[in-house]
Amino acid sequence: MKQQVRIEKYIGDITSLSRKVIKQKLKQKAIKVNGILITELIKINPEKDIVELDGSKLEYNKFQYYMFNKPAGFITANNDWYSSTIFDILGLKRDKFFAFGRLDKDTEGLLIISNDGQMCHTLLSPKNYVPKKYLVRVDKKLDSEVLNKNLPIKINDEFIVENYLFEKINDKTCYITIYEGKFHQVKKMFATQGCSVLYLKRIQFGKLQLDPNLKLGSIRKLTEEEIKLMQEK
């Protein structure tokens, strides 16, 4: 017979939510055991008891995947001496999870957070050309022939961007899809056309789109369908 464990440890092991966040969930009346809402931290039998969090049954999975709508003002890192990182607001254990790729400190939008190193390596590998789509707002009129015709863009002597898709929304707003992840790539692309990026938000990674209902600074688990979608080429 399996020994009983404290429910916060059980939930933490499955979700990697911190004890602080689990206590918040308790206050929000978001935890049920065997269909009954609990109001205090109790012990459970993992082999017999059914635990629900936010209406979903908890089941142990080796790998976990989250969608995070990153706000500006945070760097994409687990730890940093000088700046606030996404893990300061994620509520996940920073020694177990990491982001798939990076977004600049002043950039918002879609980040995938997981503990699956192999999938991360696969999706970020340059040879796989995983598309990343951004919403961009600039300071000047978007009348560049280079952008409108999706012509190659030379970034100083650093590199040449040959594969991208520019989609104009209005005079100063557009979508741009890139297939690489060079440092400040989007900002540098627009700088070559005489424009400064005022606002940048990633809205798609591969085939996975940012949930429009996920508030800025919020995180949620990916559904099984979204995980499969993320793995598709």
Contacts in CASP RR format, 6 or more apart in sequence:
PFRMAT RR
TARGET T0000
AUTHOR 0000-0000-0000
METHOD contacts of the structure
MODEL  1
MKQQVRIEKYIGDITSLSRKVIKQKLKQKAIKVNGILITELIKINPEKDI
VELDGSKLEYNKFQYYMFNKPAGFITANNDWYSSTIFDILGLKRDKFFAF
GRLDKDTEGLLIISNDGQMCHTLLSPKNYVPKKYLVRVDKKLDSEVLNKN
LPIKINDEFIVENYLFEKINDKTCYITIYEGKFHQVKKMFATQGCSVLYL
KRIQFGKLQLDPNLKLGSIRKLTEEEIKLMQEK
1 47 0 8 1.000
2 45 0 8 1.000
2 46 0 8 1.000
2 47 0 8 1.000
4 43 0 8 1.000
4 44 0 8 1.000
4 45 0 8 1.000
5 43 0 8 1.000
5 44 0 8 1.000
5 46 0 8 1.000
6 41 0 8 1.000
6 42 0 8 1.000
6 43 0 8 1.000
7 31 0 8 1.000
7 33 0 8 1.000
7 38 0 8 1.000
7 41 0 8 1.000
7 42 0 8 1.000
7 43 0 8 1.000
7 44 0 8 1.000
7 51 0 8 1.000
8 19 0 8 1.000
8 22 0 8 1.000
8 23 0 8 1.000
8 41 0 8 1.000
10 44 0 8 1.000
10 46 0 8 1.000
10 51 0 8 1.000
10 58 0 8 1.000
11 17 0 8 1.000
11 22 0 8 1.000
11 25 0 8 1.000
11 31 0 8 1.000
11 51 0 8 1.000
11 53 0 8 1.000
11 58 0 8 1.000
12 18 0 8 1.000
12 19 0 8 1.000
12 22 0 8 1.000
13 60 0 8 1.000
14 58 0 8 1.000
14 59 0 8 1.000
14 60 0 8 1.000
14 61 0 8 1.000
15 53 0 8 1.000
15 58 0 8 1.000
15 64 0 8 1.000
16 64 0 8 1.000
16 92 0 8 1.000
16 93 0 8 1.000
16 96 0 8 1.000
16 97 0 8 1.000
16 115 0 8 1.000
17 25 0 8 1.000
17 91 0 8 1.000
17 92 0 8 1.000
18 91 0 8 1.000
18 92 0 8 1.000
18 93 0 8 1.000
20 91 0 8 1.000
21 91 0 8 1.000
22 31 0 8 1.000
23 41 0 8 1.000
25 31 0 8 1.000
25 53 0 8 1.000
25 54 0 8 1.000
26 38 0 8 1.000
26 39 0 8 1.000
26 40 0 8 1.000
26 41 0 8 1.000
29 37 0 8 1.000
29 39 0 8 1.000
30 53 0 8 1.000
30 54 0 8 1.000
30 55 0 8 1.000
31 37 0 8 1.000
31 38 0 8 1.000
31 51 0 8 1.000
31 52 0 8 1.000
31 53 0 8 1.000
32 38 0 8 1.000
32 51 0 8 1.000
32 52 0 8 1.000
32 55 0 8 1.000
33 42 0 8 1.000
33 44 0 8 1.000
33 49 0 8 1.000
33 50 0 8 1.000
33 51 0 8 1.000
33 52 0 8 1.000
34 49 0 8 1.000
34 50 0 8 1.000
35 50 0 8 1.000
35 52 0 8 1.000
44 51 0 8 1.000
50 57 0 8 1.000
51 57 0 8 1.000
51 58 0 8 1.000
52 58 0 8 1.000
63 114 0 8 1.000
63 115 0 8 1.000
63 116 0 8 1.000
63 119 0 8 1.000
64 97 0 8 1.000
64 114 0 8 1.000
64 115 0 8 1.000
64 116 0 8 1.000
64 221 0 8 1.000
65 112 0 8 1.000
65 113 0 8 1.000
65 114 0 8 1.000
65 116 0 8 1.000
65 221 0 8 1.000
65 222 0 8 1.000
65 226 0 8 1.000
65 227 0 8 1.000
65 230 0 8 1.000
66 92 0 8 1.000
66 97 0 8 1.000
66 112 0 8 1.000
66 113 0 8 1.000
66 114 0 8 1.000
66 219 0 8 1.000
66 220 0 8 1.000
66 221 0 8 1.000
66 222 0 8 1.000
67 110 0 8 1.000
67 111 0 8 1.000
67 112 0 8 1.000
67 113 0 8 1.000
67 208 0 8 1.000
67 210 0 8 1.000
67 211 0 8 1.000
67 214 0 8 1.000
67 219 0 8 1.000
67 220 0 8 1.000
67 221 0 8 1.000
67 222 0 8 1.000
67 226 0 8 1.000
68 86 0 8 1.000
68 90 0 8 1.000
68 99 0 8 1.000
68 110 0 8 1.000
68 111 0 8 1.000
68 112 0 8 1.000
68 113 0 8 1.000
68 217 0 8 1.000
68 218 0 8 1.000
68 219 0 8 1.000
69 108 0 8 1.000
69 109 0 8 1.000
69 110 0 8 1.000
69 111 0 8 1.000
69 210 0 8 1.000
69 211 0 8 1.000
69 214 0 8 1.000
69 215 0 8 1.000
69 216 0 8 1.000
69 217 0 8 1.000
69 218 0 8 1.000
69 219 0 8 1.000
70 76 0 8 1.000
70 86 0 8 1.000
70 103 0 8 1.000
70 107 0 8 1.000
70 108 0 8 1.000
70 109 0 8 1.000
70 110 0 8 1.000
70 111 0 8 1.000
70 217 0 8 1.000
71 89 0 8 1.000
71 108 0 8 1.000
71 216 0 8 1.000
71 217 0 8 1.000
72 105 0 8 1.000
72 106 0 8 1.000
72 107 0 8 1.000
72 108 0 8 1.000
73 83 0 8 1.000
73 84 0 8 1.000
73 105 0 8 1.000
73 106 0 8 1.000
74 83 0 8 1.000
74 84 0 8 1.000
74 85 0 8 1.000
74 86 0 8 1.000
74 88 0 8 1.000
74 89 0 8 1.000
74 105 0 8 1.000
75 83 0 8 1.000
75 84 0 8 1.000
75 85 0 8 1.000
75 86 0 8 1.000
75 105 0 8 1.000
76 85 0 8 1.000
76 86 0 8 1.000
76 99 0 8 1.000
76 101 0 8 1.000
76 102 0 8 1.000
76 103 0 8 1.000
76 111 0 8 1.000
77 83 0 8 1.000
77 85 0 8 1.000
77 86 0 8 1.000
77 87 0 8 1.000
78 85 0 8 1.000
78 87 0 8 1.000
78 94 0 8 1.000
78 95 0 8 1.000
78 97 0 8 1.000
78 98 0 8 1.000
79 85 0 8 1.000
79 87 0 8 1.000
79 94 0 8 1.000
83 105 0 8 1.000
85 94 0 8 1.000
86 99 0 8 1.000
86 111 0 8 1.000
86 113 0 8 1.000
87 94 0 8 1.000
87 97 0 8 1.000
89 217 0 8 1.000
90 97 0 8 1.000
90 113 0 8 1.000
90 219 0 8 1.000
91 219 0 8 1.000
92 113 0 8 1.000
92 219 0 8 1.000
96 115 0 8 1.000
97 113 0 8 1.000
97 114 0 8 1.000
97 115 0 8 1.000
98 113 0 8 1.000
98 114 0 8 1.000
98 115 0 8 1.000
98 117 0 8 1.000
98 120 0 8 1.000
99 111 0 8 1.000
99 112 0 8 1.000
99 113 0 8 1.000
100 111 0 8 1.000
100 112 0 8 1.000
100 113 0 8 1.000
100 114 0 8 1.000
100 119 0 8 1.000
100 120 0 8 1.000
100 123 0 8 1.000
100 124 0 8 1.000
100 205 0 8 1.000
101 111 0 8 1.000
101 120 0 8 1.000
101 124 0 8 1.000
103 109 0 8 1.000
103 111 0 8 1.000
103 202 0 8 1.000
104 184 0 8 1.000
104 187 0 8 1.000
104 200 0 8 1.000
106 200 0 8 1.000
107 200 0 8 1.000
107 201 0 8 1.000
107 202 0 8 1.000
108 199 0 8 1.000
108 200 0 8 1.000
108 201 0 8 1.000
108 202 0 8 1.000
108 216 0 8 1.000
109 201 0 8 1.000
109 202 0 8 1.000
109 203 0 8 1.000
109 210 0 8 1.000
109 216 0 8 1.000
110 202 0 8 1.000
110 203 0 8 1.000
110 204 0 8 1.000
110 205 0 8 1.000
110 208 0 8 1.000
110 209 0 8 1.000
110 210 0 8 1.000
111 202 0 8 1.000
112 123 0 8 1.000
112 205 0 8 1.000
112 208 0 8 1.000
112 222 0 8 1.000
112 230 0 8 1.000
113 219 0 8 1.000
114 120 0 8 1.000
119 230 0 8 1.000
119 231 0 8 1.000
122 128 0 8 1.000
123 130 0 8 1.000
123 205 0 8 1.000
123 206 0 8 1.000
123 230 0 8 1.000
124 130 0 8 1.000
126 180 0 8 1.000
128 233 0 8 1.000
129 163 0 8 1.000
129 179 0 8 1.000
129 180 0 8 1.000
130 179 0 8 1.000
130 205 0 8 1.000
130 206 0 8 1.000
131 177 0 8 1.000
131 178 0 8 1.000
131 179 0 8 1.000
131 204 0 8 1.000
131 206 0 8 1.000
132 177 0 8 1.000
132 178 0 8 1.000
132 179 0 8 1.000
132 181 0 8 1.000
132 202 0 8 1.000
132 204 0 8 1.000
132 205 0 8 1.000
132 206 0 8 1.000
133 175 0 8 1.000
133 176 0 8 1.000
133 177 0 8 1.000
133 202 0 8 1.000
133 203 0 8 1.000
133 204 0 8 1.000
133 205 0 8 1.000
134 175 0 8 1.000
134 176 0 8 1.000
134 177 0 8 1.000
134 178 0 8 1.000
134 186 0 8 1.000
134 200 0 8 1.000
134 201 0 8 1.000
134 202 0 8 1.000
134 203 0 8 1.000
135 173 0 8 1.000
135 174 0 8 1.000
135 175 0 8 1.000
135 199 0 8 1.000
135 200 0 8 1.000
135 201 0 8 1.000
135 203 0 8 1.000
136 173 0 8 1.000
136 174 0 8 1.000
136 175 0 8 1.000
136 176 0 8 1.000
136 186 0 8 1.000
136 190 0 8 1.000
136 197 0 8 1.000
136 199 0 8 1.000
136 200 0 8 1.000
137 172 0 8 1.000
137 173 0 8 1.000
137 197 0 8 1.000
137 198 0 8 1.000
137 199 0 8 1.000
137 200 0 8 1.000
138 172 0 8 1.000
138 173 0 8 1.000
138 174 0 8 1.000
138 190 0 8 1.000
138 195 0 8 1.000
138 196 0 8 1.000
138 197 0 8 1.000
138 198 0 8 1.000
139 172 0 8 1.000
139 195 0 8 1.000
139 196 0 8 1.000
139 198 0 8 1.000
140 172 0 8 1.000
140 194 0 8 1.000
140 195 0 8 1.000
140 196 0 8 1.000
141 171 0 8 1.000
141 172 0 8 1.000
142 168 0 8 1.000
142 171 0 8 1.000
142 172 0 8 1.000
142 173 0 8 1.000
142 174 0 8 1.000
142 195 0 8 1.000
143 171 0 8 1.000
144 193 0 8 1.000
144 194 0 8 1.000
144 195 0 8 1.000
145 151 0 8 1.000
146 153 0 8 1.000
146 192 0 8 1.000
146 193 0 8 1.000
147 166 0 8 1.000
147 168 0 8 1.000
147 174 0 8 1.000
147 193 0 8 1.000
148 166 0 8 1.000
148 168 0 8 1.000
150 164 0 8 1.000
150 165 0 8 1.000
150 166 0 8 1.000
152 160 0 8 1.000
152 161 0 8 1.000
152 162 0 8 1.000
153 160 0 8 1.000
153 161 0 8 1.000
153 164 0 8 1.000
153 189 0 8 1.000
153 192 0 8 1.000
153 193 0 8 1.000
154 160 0 8 1.000
154 192 0 8 1.000
155 161 0 8 1.000
155 182 0 8 1.000
155 185 0 8 1.000
155 188 0 8 1.000
155 189 0 8 1.000
155 192 0 8 1.000
156 188 0 8 1.000
158 182 0 8 1.000
158 188 0 8 1.000
159 182 0 8 1.000
161 178 0 8 1.000
161 180 0 8 1.000
161 182 0 8 1.000
161 185 0 8 1.000
161 189 0 8 1.000
163 178 0 8 1.000
163 179 0 8 1.000
163 180 0 8 1.000
164 176 0 8 1.000
164 177 0 8 1.000
164 178 0 8 1.000
164 179 0 8 1.000
164 189 0 8 1.000
165 175 0 8 1.000
165 176 0 8 1.000
165 177 0 8 1.000
166 174 0 8 1.000
166 175 0 8 1.000
166 176 0 8 1.000
167 174 0 8 1.000
167 175 0 8 1.000
167 176 0 8 1.000
167 177 0 8 1.000
168 174 0 8 1.000
169 175 0 8 1.000
175 203 0 8 1.000
176 186 0 8 1.000
176 189 0 8 1.000
177 204 0 8 1.000
178 185 0 8 1.000
178 186 0 8 1.000
178 189 0 8 1.000
182 188 0 8 1.000
186 197 0 8 1.000
186 200 0 8 1.000
187 197 0 8 1.000
187 200 0 8 1.000
190 196 0 8 1.000
190 197 0 8 1.000
202 210 0 8 1.000
203 209 0 8 1.000
203 210 0 8 1.000
204 210 0 8 1.000
205 230 0 8 1.000
206 230 0 8 1.000
207 229 0 8 1.000
207 230 0 8 1.000
207 232 0 8 1.000
208 222 0 8 1.000
208 226 0 8 1.000
208 229 0 8 1.000
208 230 0 8 1.000
211 220 0 8 1.000
214 220 0 8 1.000
222 230 0 8 1.000
END
